[in-house]
Amino acid sequence: MAKLSGYLRLMRPINCLMMGFAVIVGAALASPDALNTLWQNLVYGFVTGFTLTAASMTINDYYDREIDAINEPNRPIPSGLIKPKEALTFSLISTIIGFSTSYLTDTAYPLCLVTATIAWIVSVAYTTVGKRSGLVGNFLVSACVAVPFIYGSIVIANEVKRSVLLFAFMAFLSITGREVTKGIVDVQGDKRQNVKTVAVRYGEKTAAVAAALFYLSAVSLSPLPWLLNTVSFWFIPLVVVTDFGLVASSLMLFHDYSRENARKVKNLVLLWFIVGLLAFIVGALR
């Protein structure tokens, strides 16, 4: 039983559920009318997002096992509950399951498998080399958040719908801003671990400006779904709330880039991201 608990902690089931759900949301954004008829694709898509996230989380703990031995000694690997080789085996099994379900989604056209493979490579790249690279690592994290929505569109429509692509790009920009903001919060620890974030390299003020620019870039794209007629009128009220929140967060951070305020902004941006997601979902249900 303790072993099972260790594997669950390795895979971080909440993160896995979120990525699986993101695939379904991407499908809903792409073609809400097809959800009932292509429910099997949704199941495969959810399992793919879930298991590949589990594989990524496990690889992350494997590579961080020496750091965790100091900072998080109760984690499954440094505590001895799960051996490093066992973690790698678990990650391999999760990866095989994820690739298998991505292939089964559409055996005639391997676009799902190709996309799943690219997503896996991006997540592993962040875990192994990108984590300490600063802005490049931020981009990799943002890509990991955006890709499940794109994958959901492919699962349900075998293509990336324009509305989903727009949302994925806006998500990419806002999450990148959040990751840069997070660098302000973690600047002292990152300096000690030689993590080259924007805040470490150029200072907290420059990082605050960079984060604000990413937030505002996401806001600047928000009228496009409505102008391109990819969403209904009901998209507008929620996206206005999102835009207002991101602009206000940018101003908050620009005027006060202290660690405490950066933490507040980081948490707020997650809320605005969720509201923005709801805007696209409501807008897709014409």
Backbone torsions as a table, in degrees:
resi	resn	phi	psi	omega
1	MET	NA	-39.5	178.8
2	ALA	-64.4	-36.9	178.7
3	LYS	-63.1	-44.6	178.6
4	LEU	-60.7	-42.4	177.4
5	SER	-61.0	-37.9	178.5
6	GLY	-63.8	-42.4	178.4
7	TYR	-66.3	-37.9	177.2
8	LEU	-63.1	-41.3	178.4
9	ARG	-67.2	-34.5	177.9
10	LEU	-62.8	-45.4	-172.9
11	MET	-81.0	-15.4	-179.4
12	ARG	53.0	75.8	-172.7
13	PRO	-57.9	-31.1	179.2
14	ILE	-64.1	-44.4	176.8
15	ASN	-61.4	-41.1	179.5
16	CYS	-62.6	-43.4	178.5
17	LEU	-63.1	-40.0	-179.7
18	MET	-63.2	-42.5	-179.5
19	MET	-70.6	-37.1	174.9
20	GLY	-63.1	-42.3	178.3
21	PHE	-65.7	-36.2	179.4
22	ALA	-60.8	-35.6	176.6
23	VAL	-62.5	-44.4	179.4
24	ILE	-65.0	-38.9	178.0
25	VAL	-63.6	-43.2	177.6
26	GLY	-59.6	-38.7	177.0
27	ALA	-65.4	-41.7	179.6
28	ALA	-64.1	-38.0	177.9
29	LEU	-66.8	-36.3	-175.4
30	ALA	-75.3	-45.1	-175.3
31	SER	-156.9	80.7	-177.7
32	PRO	-60.9	-27.8	-178.1
33	ASP	-72.2	-20.5	-175.6
34	ALA	-93.6	-1.2	-174.3
35	LEU	-63.2	-38.7	-178.1
36	ASN	-71.1	-40.2	-175.6
37	THR	-78.4	-28.5	-177.3
38	LEU	-111.1	39.6	-176.8
39	TRP	-62.7	-30.6	-180.0
40	GLN	-64.7	-38.2	176.5
41	ASN	-62.3	-37.0	178.8
42	LEU	-64.8	-40.5	178.4
43	VAL	-62.9	-48.0	177.9
44	TYR	-60.4	-41.8	-179.1
45	GLY	-64.0	-42.1	178.4
46	PHE	-62.6	-45.5	-179.2
47	VAL	-62.8	-39.7	178.3
48	THR	-61.4	-49.4	178.7
49	GLY	-61.5	-41.0	-178.5
50	PHE	-64.8	-52.6	-172.8
51	THR	-72.5	-36.5	178.7
52	LEU	-69.9	-31.2	173.6
53	THR	-67.4	-41.3	176.7
54	ALA	-59.2	-42.0	178.6
55	ALA	-62.7	-43.5	-179.1
56	SER	-64.8	-43.8	179.8
57	MET	-62.7	-38.1	-179.9
58	THR	-68.9	-42.5	176.8
59	ILE	-62.0	-37.2	178.1
60	ASN	-58.8	-46.1	179.7
61	ASP	-67.9	-33.5	178.1
62	TYR	-63.0	-46.5	-178.5
63	TYR	-73.9	-23.2	-179.2
64	ASP	-96.7	10.5	-171.1
65	ARG	-62.7	-32.5	179.7
66	GLU	-75.1	-39.7	177.0
67	ILE	-67.2	-42.2	179.5
68	ASP	-64.3	-27.6	178.3
69	ALA	-61.9	-24.2	178.6
70	ILE	-96.9	-50.3	-173.1
71	ASN	-86.5	-35.9	-176.9
72	GLU	-134.0	66.2	-174.5
73	PRO	-64.3	-15.1	179.8
74	ASN	-88.6	-0.8	175.6
75	ARG	-62.4	154.8	-172.3
76	PRO	-54.7	-41.1	-176.6
77	ILE	-76.3	-53.2	-179.4
78	PRO	-65.1	-25.0	178.6
79	SER	-76.5	-12.5	-179.7
80	GLY	89.7	-1.5	-179.3
81	LEU	-65.9	-40.7	177.0
82	ILE	-121.1	127.2	178.4
83	LYS	-76.4	150.0	180.0
84	PRO	-53.2	-42.5	179.5
85	LYS	-66.0	-34.6	177.4
86	GLU	-66.2	-38.4	178.2
87	ALA	-63.7	-43.4	178.7
88	LEU	-64.0	-40.1	177.8
89	THR	-62.9	-43.3	178.4
90	PHE	-62.3	-41.6	178.4
91	SER	-63.8	-40.6	179.7
92	LEU	-64.1	-43.6	179.0
93	ILE	-62.5	-43.8	178.5
94	SER	-61.3	-41.0	179.4
95	THR	-64.3	-44.5	179.9
96	ILE	-61.3	-42.1	178.2
97	ILE	-62.5	-45.6	-179.1
98	GLY	-62.3	-43.8	178.2
99	PHE	-67.2	-35.7	-179.6
100	SER	-64.8	-46.2	-179.4
101	THR	-69.4	-30.7	176.4
102	SER	-67.7	-35.4	177.0
103	TYR	-70.1	-41.9	-178.0
104	LEU	-67.8	-21.8	179.4
105	THR	-57.1	-41.4	177.7
106	ASP	-155.0	95.7	-176.5
107	THR	-72.2	-20.8	-178.2
108	ALA	-77.7	-36.7	-178.7
109	TYR	-124.3	115.0	-172.2
110	PRO	-80.9	23.5	-176.5
111	LEU	-62.9	-37.1	178.4
112	CYS	-63.1	-45.7	179.8
113	LEU	-63.3	-42.0	178.9
114	VAL	-62.6	-45.5	-179.6
115	THR	-64.6	-42.4	178.6
116	ALA	-62.4	-39.3	179.0
117	THR	-64.7	-43.4	178.6
118	ILE	-62.7	-43.3	179.5
119	ALA	-61.5	-41.7	178.9
120	TRP	-63.4	-42.8	179.4
121	ILE	-61.8	-42.9	-180.0
122	VAL	-62.3	-44.8	-178.2
123	SER	-66.3	-40.1	178.4
124	VAL	-69.1	-36.5	178.1
125	ALA	-61.5	-41.0	177.3
126	TYR	-64.4	-45.1	-176.8
127	THR	-63.6	-40.5	-172.2
128	THR	-88.5	-41.6	-175.2
129	VAL	-128.7	-24.2	-172.1
130	GLY	-82.4	-19.8	-172.4
131	LYS	-59.4	-35.0	-177.2
132	ARG	-96.8	5.9	-171.8
133	SER	-93.1	1.6	177.1
134	GLY	77.7	-120.1	-172.9
135	LEU	-62.7	-36.9	176.9
136	VAL	-60.6	-43.0	176.7
137	GLY	-62.7	-38.1	176.3
138	ASN	-60.3	-42.7	178.7
139	PHE	-63.1	-39.4	180.0
140	LEU	-65.3	-40.6	176.5
141	VAL	-61.4	-45.1	-179.0
142	SER	-63.0	-38.5	177.7
143	ALA	-63.9	-39.4	178.9
144	CYS	-62.8	-32.7	178.4
145	VAL	-76.9	-37.4	-175.2
146	ALA	-78.1	-35.1	-173.0
147	VAL	-59.9	-41.3	-179.6
148	PRO	-57.1	-34.1	178.2
149	PHE	-67.2	-42.5	177.1
150	ILE	-62.8	-42.2	179.4
151	TYR	-61.8	-38.4	178.0
152	GLY	-61.3	-38.2	177.2
153	SER	-64.3	-40.3	179.4
154	ILE	-67.7	-39.2	180.0
155	VAL	-59.1	-41.7	-172.9
156	ILE	-93.8	-27.9	-173.6
157	ALA	-125.5	-3.5	-178.2
158	ASN	58.5	25.6	175.3
159	GLU	-161.0	166.4	177.8
160	VAL	-96.5	107.0	179.5
161	LYS	-66.9	150.6	-175.6
162	ARG	-62.0	-39.5	-179.3
163	SER	-64.0	-38.6	179.4
164	VAL	-69.2	-40.6	179.5
165	LEU	-62.3	-41.4	177.9
166	LEU	-63.0	-46.0	178.9
167	PHE	-62.5	-43.0	-179.2
168	ALA	-60.8	-39.9	-179.4
169	PHE	-70.9	-39.7	176.4
170	MET	-64.8	-39.1	176.2
171	ALA	-63.0	-42.3	179.1
172	PHE	-57.4	-46.3	-178.3
173	LEU	-66.9	-45.2	-177.2
174	SER	-69.1	-38.1	178.6
175	ILE	-69.4	-35.9	175.6
176	THR	-61.6	-43.8	176.3
177	GLY	-59.7	-40.0	179.3
178	ARG	-65.6	-40.4	179.6
179	GLU	-66.1	-38.8	176.1
180	VAL	-64.9	-40.9	176.1
181	THR	-61.3	-42.1	178.2
182	LYS	-59.9	-31.6	177.1
183	GLY	-63.2	-31.0	175.7
184	ILE	-68.0	-42.0	179.6
185	VAL	-62.1	-39.9	-172.9
186	ASP	-99.8	16.1	-169.0
187	VAL	-59.3	-39.9	-177.7
188	GLN	-67.1	-46.8	178.4
189	GLY	-65.9	-37.1	179.9
190	ASP	-66.3	-34.6	177.0
191	LYS	-62.3	-42.8	-179.2
192	ARG	-67.3	-31.5	-178.4
193	GLN	-97.3	7.4	177.5
194	ASN	59.4	39.0	173.7
195	VAL	-89.4	119.4	-168.7
196	LYS	-90.9	64.3	177.6
197	THR	-73.8	169.0	177.3
198	VAL	-59.4	-40.7	-179.7
199	ALA	-64.6	-38.2	179.6
200	VAL	-70.7	-43.5	-175.6
201	ARG	-74.1	-43.3	-169.7
202	TYR	-120.4	-2.9	178.5
203	GLY	100.2	160.4	-175.2
204	GLU	-65.9	-35.6	-178.5
205	LYS	-65.1	-46.1	178.6
206	THR	-62.3	-39.7	177.9
207	ALA	-63.0	-38.9	178.7
208	ALA	-63.5	-42.1	178.2
209	VAL	-64.5	-44.1	179.8
210	ALA	-62.3	-44.0	179.5
211	ALA	-62.2	-43.7	179.7
212	ALA	-61.3	-38.8	179.0
213	LEU	-64.2	-38.1	177.0
214	PHE	-66.0	-43.0	178.5
215	TYR	-60.9	-46.7	-176.9
216	LEU	-68.8	-30.2	175.6
217	SER	-64.5	-40.1	176.6
218	ALA	-62.8	-42.0	179.0
219	VAL	-61.6	-40.0	-176.9
220	SER	-64.1	-23.5	179.8
221	LEU	-87.7	-13.1	-171.7
222	SER	-61.9	-30.0	177.8
223	PRO	-71.1	-19.7	-171.9
224	LEU	-59.8	-44.8	-179.8
225	PRO	-56.6	-39.7	178.8
226	TRP	-70.6	-44.3	-179.1
227	LEU	-65.1	-32.3	179.8
228	LEU	-87.7	3.1	177.1
229	ASN	60.0	39.3	176.7
230	THR	-98.8	-7.2	178.4
231	VAL	-136.7	164.6	179.3
232	SER	-87.3	177.6	179.5
233	PHE	-58.0	-32.2	-173.8
234	TRP	-68.8	-7.6	172.9
235	PHE	-67.3	-33.7	-168.6
236	ILE	-64.3	-50.4	-176.6
237	PRO	-56.8	-43.8	-177.8
238	LEU	-72.2	-36.7	-179.8
239	VAL	-70.8	-28.9	175.2
240	VAL	-64.3	-41.4	176.7
241	VAL	-61.6	-43.9	179.0
242	THR	-60.8	-47.7	-178.7
243	ASP	-61.7	-45.0	178.9
244	PHE	-59.8	-43.6	-179.7
245	GLY	-62.9	-43.0	-179.4
246	LEU	-68.7	-38.9	177.2
247	VAL	-65.2	-45.1	179.1
248	ALA	-62.5	-40.4	178.6
249	SER	-64.3	-38.8	178.0
250	SER	-62.3	-44.4	179.4
251	LEU	-65.8	-40.4	177.0
252	MET	-57.6	-45.8	-176.7
253	LEU	-71.9	-38.2	-178.5
254	PHE	-64.5	-38.4	-177.4
255	HIS	-85.7	-20.6	179.5
256	ASP	-146.6	98.1	-177.4
257	TYR	-101.4	30.8	175.1
258	SER	-69.9	162.8	-179.2
259	ARG	-59.8	-42.2	-177.5
260	GLU	-65.6	-44.6	-179.0
261	ASN	-70.4	-36.0	177.4
262	ALA	-61.5	-37.1	177.5
263	ARG	-64.2	-41.4	178.0
264	LYS	-61.1	-46.1	-179.2
265	VAL	-63.0	-42.8	179.2
266	LYS	-56.2	-43.8	-179.9
267	ASN	-70.8	-38.0	178.8
268	LEU	-64.7	-40.7	-177.3
269	VAL	-62.2	-35.2	176.4
270	LEU	-61.5	-39.2	177.0
271	LEU	-63.4	-45.6	-179.7
272	TRP	-64.3	-34.3	177.5
273	PHE	-62.4	-43.0	-179.9
274	ILE	-65.8	-41.3	177.9
275	VAL	-63.2	-40.4	177.5
276	GLY	-63.1	-39.1	176.6
277	LEU	-61.6	-44.3	177.8
278	LEU	-61.7	-36.3	178.9
279	ALA	-59.9	-43.6	-179.8
280	PHE	-69.3	-38.3	179.7
281	ILE	-65.4	-47.9	178.8
282	VAL	-63.0	-41.2	179.8
283	GLY	-65.4	-28.1	-180.0
284	ALA	-76.4	-23.6	-179.2
285	LEU	-87.2	77.9	-176.0
286	ARG	-70.2	NA	NA
